[in-house]
Amino acid sequence: MKPGDLVKFKCPPGSRELVVQYGTFIGIRTFDNKYECAEVMWLNRPAPNGNQVSTVQINLIEVVNGN
């Protein structure tokens, strides 16, 4: 995954989320020198914090294949 890639949110097992969410991958952010997460600018919804970019667990997003 590299900055600028189109990514898709993968719903965690057992989730009732039905809306497909796409965004642009911005980069990796590290908290407390041990926790890593992805920063994503979501295309079809505002970030929960009201900002354009929000963080998400890396394992919950996947790159959309452009082929």
Contacts in CASP RR format, 6 or more apart in sequence:
PFRMAT RR
TARGET T0000
AUTHOR 0000-0000-0000
METHOD contacts of the structure
MODEL  1
MKPGDLVKFKCPPGSRELVVQYGTFIGIRTFDNKYECAEVMWLNRPAPNG
NQVSTVQINLIEVVNGN
1 7 0 8 1.000
1 25 0 8 1.000
1 27 0 8 1.000
1 38 0 8 1.000
1 58 0 8 1.000
1 61 0 8 1.000
1 63 0 8 1.000
2 25 0 8 1.000
3 25 0 8 1.000
3 26 0 8 1.000
3 27 0 8 1.000
4 24 0 8 1.000
4 25 0 8 1.000
4 26 0 8 1.000
5 24 0 8 1.000
5 25 0 8 1.000
5 63 0 8 1.000
5 64 0 8 1.000
6 22 0 8 1.000
6 23 0 8 1.000
6 24 0 8 1.000
6 25 0 8 1.000
6 63 0 8 1.000
6 64 0 8 1.000
6 66 0 8 1.000
7 22 0 8 1.000
7 23 0 8 1.000
7 24 0 8 1.000
7 25 0 8 1.000
7 38 0 8 1.000
7 40 0 8 1.000
7 61 0 8 1.000
7 62 0 8 1.000
7 63 0 8 1.000
7 64 0 8 1.000
8 20 0 8 1.000
8 21 0 8 1.000
8 22 0 8 1.000
8 23 0 8 1.000
8 61 0 8 1.000
8 62 0 8 1.000
8 63 0 8 1.000
8 64 0 8 1.000
9 17 0 8 1.000
9 20 0 8 1.000
9 21 0 8 1.000
9 22 0 8 1.000
9 56 0 8 1.000
9 60 0 8 1.000
9 61 0 8 1.000
10 59 0 8 1.000
10 60 0 8 1.000
10 61 0 8 1.000
10 62 0 8 1.000
11 17 0 8 1.000
12 60 0 8 1.000
19 44 0 8 1.000
19 45 0 8 1.000
21 42 0 8 1.000
21 44 0 8 1.000
21 45 0 8 1.000
22 42 0 8 1.000
22 43 0 8 1.000
22 44 0 8 1.000
22 64 0 8 1.000
23 40 0 8 1.000
23 41 0 8 1.000
23 42 0 8 1.000
23 43 0 8 1.000
23 44 0 8 1.000
24 40 0 8 1.000
24 41 0 8 1.000
24 43 0 8 1.000
25 38 0 8 1.000
25 39 0 8 1.000
25 40 0 8 1.000
25 61 0 8 1.000
25 63 0 8 1.000
26 38 0 8 1.000
26 39 0 8 1.000
26 40 0 8 1.000
26 41 0 8 1.000
26 53 0 8 1.000
27 38 0 8 1.000
27 39 0 8 1.000
28 36 0 8 1.000
28 37 0 8 1.000
28 38 0 8 1.000
28 39 0 8 1.000
28 58 0 8 1.000
29 36 0 8 1.000
29 37 0 8 1.000
29 38 0 8 1.000
29 39 0 8 1.000
29 55 0 8 1.000
30 36 0 8 1.000
31 37 0 8 1.000
36 58 0 8 1.000
37 55 0 8 1.000
37 56 0 8 1.000
37 57 0 8 1.000
37 58 0 8 1.000
38 55 0 8 1.000
38 56 0 8 1.000
38 57 0 8 1.000
38 58 0 8 1.000
38 61 0 8 1.000
39 53 0 8 1.000
39 54 0 8 1.000
39 55 0 8 1.000
40 53 0 8 1.000
40 54 0 8 1.000
40 55 0 8 1.000
40 56 0 8 1.000
40 61 0 8 1.000
41 47 0 8 1.000
41 52 0 8 1.000
41 53 0 8 1.000
42 54 0 8 1.000
46 52 0 8 1.000
47 53 0 8 1.000
47 54 0 8 1.000
48 54 0 8 1.000
END
